[in-house]
């Protein structure tokens, strides 16, 4: 849970909410071909349910009222990785700050693999 205290009281937002919000934002970015599991539980869920969950590869931490986000992604082969990562960082920061009004201190993007597009000619 992420806890935020203000003059009206305490607000608690679940990690699950953040993971799904960020997963949707990342999946909409050009060049991202998927997310990569970062924990055994994410890997098991993918295997058992035979589908990728939207929050796979997302980790959110908080410290001092600021958020730190780690993303593990797969990118499409042949595209500019630096531009893809810059786009992801900007989009995730905007979506999270706009939706929750919490400050994102840092977004770390780890490119774990590249995927080649299938060309059935």
Protein Blocks (a to p, Z undefined) as FASTA:
>chain_A
ZZdddfkbccdddfklmmmmmmmmmmmpghiabdcdfbfklmmmmmmnopacfkgoiacd
deehiacddddddddehiafklmmmmmmmmmmmmmmmmnopacfbdcdddfbdcdddddZ
Z
